[in-house]
């Protein structure tokens, strides 16, 4: 047979493009009418799981029919303006098109020689991000799969910086145990990284937080002193800029002071909150992140890139290279140094890396940075508005200071089951999709306003319904 069976003909490409345009327009125009939570027809999902793949292809039309009839009905409508369950907003408008172009180009962003334009685009994004946080002239970073990967890579760099023989000897020889510190409000990715990297959960100190859910620096200081006295080796503190439950920002400045005094690596998990630095009202609270050795960000949150797009920023790129660069014995991976380009395979764990940078770059170019400043400010304002509604409502209690965009509410006198029923009711009637939380050991309902489609009318409708249901 001539040619390959794995490309579309010109006519098929035209047909696929038309069907894609029809699908995206239909989806966009019907968002507010779609159910937020997906249908959970177990029988249909079981059939989809068990269906064998055909020996002969079904063609373009059948694929799009499957998308419309068999996939979309069982998919959460993330882009609905009242999807407020997680720190996850809908993609920006250019994202799907940038993803399609990235798939066509299919760049492997490991060596700059095979992806020069992609390399420069990723570096330009890192330059912009490190500039936002004023990390200095030696700073840089790379895009990752998400915040969890970025945090694991940061802790890897911190270990390699502390133990210069880590690559050869690991953590198994006669060293004092390394100890990592974080708060009891930190994301689970921190302890997961510690477990995967061989630090061990017994060597993670979970420091209590205060009444504003911020890490207590006095208790951190005490824990470090205790561990040193016990013959252990403190090496890293992971602070949080935007805890996932309450949106709290740890006291980064005092933590940085302590880390400098104790010679500890300071990593800040800013996957949720750090990019609120784009908003004028949050900038001062987040500028202390300039003192961090490394920062986790998530462009697939507040830059609204389609999943996946995380980022790791570091104050000193040489430390990333020291952790991740390995001399190659494979001639096909031989790199040529260039002052303006970067081999990302030497600054992170991946060799094969997708062109994630295009969708981030495309959004910043298409909409401009000012659009993201506007959206982040609006999200903060909408969350404050919801918090004010809850604080003033009979039968509801606001459980956290609305520092960023997380709003946790509790119905006094009601048990956990009643709060779960409230969530179910809101979902089933189509009002909103919120999530569960526990704050001060109380069952809560949590809204997180990180949706660029949410409006004041959506917030007011949600508040009115919450108040009405609480009265019942």
VMD Tcl script that draws the C-alpha trace (Angstrom):
set ca {
  {0.00 0.00 0.00}
  {1.29 3.45 -0.89}
  {1.74 6.00 1.88}
  {0.62 5.67 5.49}
  {-2.86 4.85 6.72}
  {-2.43 7.27 9.64}
  {-3.00 10.62 7.94}
  {-6.22 12.25 6.84}
  {-6.92 13.18 3.26}
  {-7.43 16.83 2.35}
  {-11.18 16.28 2.32}
  {-11.09 14.55 5.71}
  {-9.03 17.39 7.20}
  {-11.58 19.91 5.93}
  {-14.40 17.82 7.35}
  {-12.64 17.42 10.73}
  {-11.99 21.18 10.93}
  {-15.65 21.95 10.26}
  {-16.84 19.42 12.81}
  {-14.40 20.79 15.38}
  {-15.58 24.35 14.78}
  {-19.20 23.22 15.05}
  {-18.45 21.38 18.29}
  {-16.55 24.26 19.94}
  {-19.23 26.81 18.98}
  {-22.05 24.56 20.19}
  {-20.27 23.85 23.48}
  {-19.43 27.51 24.09}
  {-22.97 28.69 23.33}
  {-24.62 26.06 25.53}
  {-22.41 26.24 28.61}
  {-24.86 27.84 31.01}
  {-27.59 25.38 29.96}
  {-25.46 22.31 30.46}
  {-25.57 20.34 33.73}
  {-22.51 21.14 35.82}
  {-22.09 17.65 37.24}
  {-22.01 14.84 34.66}
  {-24.51 12.07 34.21}
  {-23.34 8.94 36.02}
  {-25.12 6.35 33.88}
  {-23.08 3.37 35.00}
  {-24.45 1.09 32.29}
  {-23.38 3.42 29.48}
  {-19.96 4.01 31.05}
  {-19.48 0.25 31.45}
  {-20.26 -0.25 27.76}
  {-17.77 2.46 26.83}
  {-15.13 0.68 28.91}
  {-15.80 -2.77 27.48}
  {-16.26 -1.87 23.83}
  {-13.48 -3.38 21.68}
  {-11.52 -1.20 19.25}
  {-12.46 -1.83 15.61}
  {-10.11 -3.51 13.19}
  {-11.27 -1.13 10.46}
  {-11.41 2.55 11.35}
  {-14.80 4.25 11.69}
  {-13.67 7.61 10.32}
  {-13.83 11.26 11.27}
  {-17.61 11.61 11.48}
  {-17.94 8.65 13.83}
  {-15.25 10.08 16.11}
  {-17.05 13.42 16.46}
  {-20.36 11.63 16.96}
  {-18.76 9.69 19.82}
  {-17.50 12.93 21.38}
  {-20.93 14.56 21.27}
  {-23.05 11.53 22.20}
  {-20.84 9.36 24.40}
  {-18.21 11.57 26.01}
  {-19.58 15.08 26.64}
  {-22.71 13.90 28.54}
  {-20.44 12.15 31.06}
  {-18.00 15.05 31.46}
  {-18.01 17.71 34.18}
  {-18.76 21.15 32.74}
  {-15.64 22.82 34.11}
  {-16.37 25.97 32.10}
  {-19.79 26.55 33.70}
  {-19.67 29.89 35.56}
  {-20.84 28.23 38.77}
  {-18.32 25.42 38.75}
  {-16.61 26.45 41.99}
  {-15.66 23.11 43.49}
  {-11.89 23.15 43.08}
  {-8.96 25.44 42.30}
  {-9.63 24.85 38.63}
  {-10.93 27.34 36.16}
  {-12.03 26.87 32.56}
  {-9.47 27.16 29.77}
  {-8.98 30.52 28.12}
  {-10.40 30.91 24.64}
  {-7.19 30.48 22.65}
  {-6.00 27.43 24.59}
  {-7.72 24.73 22.51}
  {-6.33 26.16 19.29}
  {-2.81 26.45 20.70}
  {-3.07 22.83 21.86}
  {-4.04 21.76 18.35}
  {-1.10 23.61 16.81}
  {1.28 22.14 19.40}
  {-0.01 18.68 18.46}
  {0.62 19.35 14.77}
  {4.19 20.58 15.42}
  {4.79 17.88 18.07}
  {8.02 19.39 19.36}
  {10.09 17.44 21.88}
  {11.25 20.19 24.22}
  {14.30 18.50 25.70}
  {17.23 19.57 23.50}
  {17.16 23.06 22.05}
  {18.53 21.90 18.69}
  {15.36 19.95 17.90}
  {12.93 22.58 19.27}
  {14.58 26.02 19.00}
  {11.42 28.14 18.70}
  {9.69 26.17 21.47}
  {12.80 26.59 23.61}
  {12.80 30.35 23.24}
  {9.05 30.55 23.92}
  {9.38 28.55 27.15}
  {12.33 30.68 28.25}
  {10.38 33.87 27.55}
  {7.57 32.66 29.80}
  {10.04 31.77 32.56}
  {11.69 35.18 32.25}
  {8.31 36.85 32.64}
  {7.32 34.72 35.63}
  {10.62 35.12 37.47}
  {10.33 38.86 36.83}
  {6.90 38.94 38.45}
  {8.45 37.56 41.65}
  {11.72 39.51 41.37}
  {13.82 36.37 41.76}
  {16.97 37.95 40.38}
  {19.42 37.63 37.47}
  {20.33 33.95 37.97}
  {16.74 32.74 38.22}
  {14.78 30.66 35.76}
  {12.57 27.62 35.60}
  {10.64 25.23 33.44}
  {7.12 24.07 32.76}
  {5.97 20.85 34.40}
  {2.94 18.60 34.38}
  {1.51 20.47 37.37}
  {2.13 21.70 40.88}
  {2.82 18.25 42.32}
  {5.59 17.60 39.82}
  {7.05 21.07 40.36}
  {7.15 20.57 44.13}
  {8.81 17.17 43.80}
  {11.43 18.64 41.46}
  {12.06 21.52 43.88}
  {12.61 19.16 46.80}
  {14.92 17.07 44.61}
  {17.00 20.20 43.95}
  {16.99 21.01 47.66}
  {18.31 17.53 48.52}
  {21.01 17.73 45.83}
  {22.02 21.16 47.10}
  {22.33 19.87 50.66}
  {23.94 16.53 49.82}
  {26.44 17.00 47.03}
  {26.97 13.23 46.95}
  {23.23 12.50 46.76}
  {23.44 11.29 43.15}
  {26.12 8.72 43.95}
  {25.17 7.71 47.47}
  {21.48 8.46 47.78}
  {20.03 8.71 51.26}
  {21.08 5.23 52.33}
  {24.56 5.79 53.74}
  {25.81 7.14 57.05}
  {24.26 10.57 57.01}
  {21.99 12.17 59.58}
  {18.36 11.89 58.44}
  {17.20 14.90 56.41}
  {14.11 16.62 57.80}
  {11.54 18.62 55.84}
  {9.06 21.06 57.43}
  {5.63 22.15 56.24}
  {2.29 23.11 57.75}
  {-0.76 21.07 58.62}
  {-2.61 22.98 55.87}
  {-0.06 22.13 53.15}
  {-1.04 20.28 49.99}
  {-0.70 16.50 50.03}
  {1.86 16.71 47.21}
  {4.48 17.80 49.76}
  {4.34 14.64 51.87}
  {3.90 12.55 48.72}
  {7.12 14.00 47.29}
  {8.93 13.34 50.57}
  {7.82 9.72 50.48}
  {8.75 9.20 46.82}
  {12.17 10.83 47.22}
  {13.14 8.60 50.13}
  {13.01 11.24 52.86}
  {10.33 9.23 54.62}
  {7.13 10.43 56.25}
  {8.73 10.10 59.70}
  {11.11 12.86 58.65}
  {8.40 15.31 57.64}
  {7.44 17.71 60.42}
  {3.90 18.99 60.10}
  {3.82 22.34 61.89}
  {0.48 23.54 63.33}
  {-1.17 26.69 62.00}
  {-2.70 29.63 63.81}
  {-6.31 30.84 63.81}
  {-5.77 32.27 60.31}
  {-4.48 28.90 59.07}
  {-0.91 30.21 58.66}
  {2.16 28.20 59.63}
  {3.35 29.16 63.13}
  {6.94 30.33 62.83}
  {7.55 29.97 66.58}
  {6.66 26.27 66.44}
  {8.74 25.84 63.29}
  {11.75 27.32 65.09}
  {11.20 24.99 68.03}
  {10.89 21.90 65.78}
  {14.14 22.74 63.96}
  {15.98 23.11 67.26}
  {14.58 19.79 68.53}
  {15.66 17.95 65.40}
  {19.17 19.38 65.50}
  {19.46 18.34 69.14}
  {18.31 14.83 68.18}
  {21.11 14.53 65.60}
  {18.91 15.02 62.55}
  {19.58 17.43 59.67}
  {16.91 20.02 58.83}
  {17.23 20.98 55.15}
  {14.01 22.39 53.69}
  {10.86 24.30 54.59}
  {7.84 24.17 52.27}
  {5.59 27.17 52.89}
  {2.30 27.76 51.11}
  {0.95 30.76 49.23}
  {-2.69 29.80 49.02}
  {-3.61 26.72 51.05}
  {-6.13 24.62 49.17}
  {-8.81 24.62 51.87}
  {-8.82 28.22 53.09}
  {-6.57 30.14 50.69}
  {-4.22 31.26 53.47}
  {-0.74 32.64 52.78}
  {1.96 31.59 55.21}
  {4.14 34.38 56.69}
  {6.77 34.08 53.97}
  {9.00 36.93 55.21}
  {9.52 35.58 58.76}
  {9.91 32.04 57.38}
  {12.56 33.31 54.95}
  {14.37 35.01 57.84}
  {14.43 31.75 59.77}
  {15.56 29.74 56.72}
  {18.43 32.17 56.14}
  {19.48 31.89 59.78}
  {19.26 28.09 59.81}
  {20.67 27.55 56.28}
  {17.51 25.87 54.96}
  {16.10 25.76 51.44}
  {12.80 27.65 51.24}
  {10.28 26.33 48.75}
  {6.89 28.01 48.37}
  {3.97 26.04 47.01}
  {2.13 28.77 45.13}
  {0.19 26.46 42.83}
  {-3.11 27.98 43.96}
  {-2.27 31.46 45.07}
  {1.06 32.80 43.84}
  {-0.21 34.10 40.49}
  {-2.61 36.40 42.31}
  {0.48 38.61 42.32}
  {-1.01 39.86 39.04}
  {-3.76 41.58 41.04}
  {-2.87 44.94 42.58}
  {-4.75 44.12 45.77}
  {-2.73 40.92 46.43}
  {0.71 41.97 45.19}
  {2.16 43.20 48.49}
  {1.16 39.98 50.26}
  {2.95 37.89 47.63}
  {6.11 39.89 46.93}
  {7.96 38.21 49.85}
  {8.08 35.15 47.58}
  {11.10 36.88 46.02}
  {13.09 35.44 48.93}
  {12.25 31.82 48.13}
  {14.79 29.41 46.65}
  {12.02 27.87 44.55}
  {8.33 28.42 43.80}
  {5.61 26.15 42.44}
  {3.13 27.78 40.07}
  {0.20 26.47 38.04}
  {-0.45 28.28 34.75}
  {-3.35 25.85 34.29}
  {-5.03 27.64 37.16}
  {-4.86 31.44 37.04}
  {-3.46 31.71 33.51}
  {-6.27 29.35 32.47}
  {-4.12 27.19 30.22}
  {-5.71 23.84 29.36}
  {-4.38 21.02 31.52}
  {-1.51 20.29 31.97}
  {0.73 23.28 32.66}
  {2.57 23.62 35.95}
  {5.79 25.53 36.52}
  {8.83 25.51 38.77}
  {10.77 28.73 39.34}
  {14.17 28.78 41.03}
  {16.38 31.59 42.23}
  {19.50 29.87 40.85}
  {19.19 27.79 37.68}
  {22.62 26.29 38.32}
  {21.10 24.37 41.23}
  {18.50 22.78 38.96}
  {21.24 21.75 36.58}
  {23.30 20.33 39.44}
  {20.33 18.15 40.39}
  {19.17 17.00 36.96}
  {22.02 17.17 34.41}
  {23.64 13.84 33.51}
  {26.39 13.40 30.96}
  {25.03 11.39 28.06}
  {26.61 8.24 26.69}
  {24.13 8.33 23.79}
  {25.54 10.14 20.78}
  {22.05 11.05 19.57}
  {21.51 13.10 22.76}
  {24.74 15.09 22.44}
  {23.98 18.76 23.13}
  {25.69 21.89 21.87}
  {25.91 24.74 24.37}
  {24.33 28.04 23.36}
  {24.18 31.17 25.49}
  {20.63 31.97 24.39}
  {19.09 28.49 24.47}
  {18.62 25.86 27.15}
  {18.51 22.07 27.25}
  {15.54 21.50 29.51}
  {16.38 17.81 29.90}
  {19.28 19.01 32.10}
  {17.01 21.06 34.36}
  {14.25 18.59 35.15}
  {13.50 14.85 35.24}
  {11.95 14.48 31.78}
  {13.62 13.74 28.48}
  {10.51 13.75 26.31}
  {8.67 17.02 27.01}
  {5.62 18.36 25.21}
  {5.29 21.90 23.87}
  {3.28 23.13 26.89}
  {4.71 26.62 26.52}
  {2.76 27.39 23.36}
  {-0.66 27.53 25.07}
  {0.68 29.79 27.85}
  {2.51 32.05 25.39}
  {-0.52 32.14 23.08}
  {-2.80 33.36 25.86}
  {-0.42 36.08 27.02}
  {0.02 37.25 23.42}
  {-3.65 36.96 22.42}
  {-5.29 38.57 25.44}
  {-2.41 40.56 26.97}
  {-1.18 40.51 30.55}
  {-3.73 43.17 31.48}
  {-6.59 40.76 30.85}
  {-5.16 38.36 33.42}
  {-4.69 41.21 35.90}
  {-8.37 42.06 35.45}
  {-9.53 38.46 35.85}
  {-7.48 37.75 38.98}
  {-8.70 40.96 40.59}
  {-12.28 40.08 39.72}
  {-11.97 36.60 41.24}
  {-10.71 38.13 44.49}
  {-13.57 40.62 44.49}
  {-16.20 37.94 43.81}
  {-14.88 35.73 46.61}
  {-14.98 38.66 49.02}
  {-18.57 39.33 47.91}
  {-19.58 35.72 48.62}
  {-17.82 35.87 51.99}
  {-19.79 38.99 52.91}
  {-23.06 37.30 51.95}
  {-22.23 34.30 54.15}
  {-21.02 36.38 57.10}
  {-24.30 38.33 57.11}
  {-26.59 35.32 56.62}
  {-28.66 33.74 59.37}
  {-28.04 30.01 59.62}
  {-24.59 30.19 58.01}
  {-21.14 30.75 59.49}
  {-18.10 31.94 57.53}
  {-15.25 29.69 58.65}
  {-12.15 31.35 57.19}
  {-10.78 34.80 56.44}
  {-11.29 35.24 52.70}
  {-7.62 35.90 51.97}
  {-7.74 34.76 48.35}
  {-10.76 33.10 46.77}
  {-11.63 30.13 49.00}
  {-14.86 30.58 50.97}
  {-15.75 27.94 53.58}
  {-19.16 27.97 55.25}
  {-20.72 25.92 58.02}
  {-24.31 25.44 59.11}
  {-24.21 25.58 62.94}
  {-25.95 22.67 64.58}
  {-25.87 20.53 61.42}
  {-23.79 17.38 61.08}
  {-21.52 16.25 58.26}
  {-24.38 14.41 56.56}
  {-26.42 17.61 56.36}
  {-23.51 19.42 54.70}
  {-23.09 16.57 52.21}
  {-26.81 16.76 51.44}
  {-26.48 20.49 50.82}
  {-23.75 19.84 48.25}
  {-25.84 17.15 46.57}
  {-28.87 19.42 46.41}
  {-26.90 22.25 44.84}
  {-25.47 19.84 42.26}
  {-28.73 18.09 41.39}
  {-30.75 21.26 40.96}
  {-28.01 22.81 38.83}
  {-27.31 25.79 41.07}
  {-23.57 25.24 41.49}
  {-20.88 22.64 42.01}
  {-19.10 23.23 45.33}
  {-16.87 20.96 47.37}
  {-16.61 19.57 50.91}
  {-14.08 20.76 53.47}
  {-13.23 20.50 57.15}
  {-12.27 23.66 59.03}
  {-11.66 23.71 62.80}
  {-12.83 20.07 62.81}
  {-16.21 21.17 61.47}
  {-17.83 19.87 58.29}
  {-18.07 22.68 55.75}
  {-19.07 23.52 52.21}
  {-16.36 25.25 50.16}
  {-16.53 27.48 47.13}
  {-13.36 28.53 45.31}
  {-13.73 31.38 42.83}
  {-11.04 30.74 40.23}
  {-13.39 30.80 37.26}
  {-12.97 33.67 34.79}
  {-16.57 33.16 33.63}
  {-18.15 33.72 37.06}
  {-20.11 36.95 37.50}
  {-21.63 38.91 40.37}
  {-25.02 37.53 39.35}
  {-23.68 33.97 39.76}
  {-22.33 34.76 43.21}
  {-25.59 36.41 44.31}
  {-27.67 33.51 42.99}
  {-25.47 31.01 44.85}
  {-25.61 33.01 48.08}
  {-29.40 33.33 47.94}
  {-29.77 29.61 47.40}
  {-27.36 28.72 50.21}
  {-29.27 30.95 52.60}
  {-32.61 29.48 51.55}
  {-31.42 25.88 51.90}
  {-29.76 26.55 55.26}
  {-33.09 27.79 56.61}
  {-34.62 24.39 55.85}
}
mol new
graphics top color blue
foreach p $ca { graphics top sphere $p radius 0.5 }
foreach p [lrange $ca 0 end-1] q [lrange $ca 1 end] { graphics top cylinder $p $q radius 0.2 }
display resetview
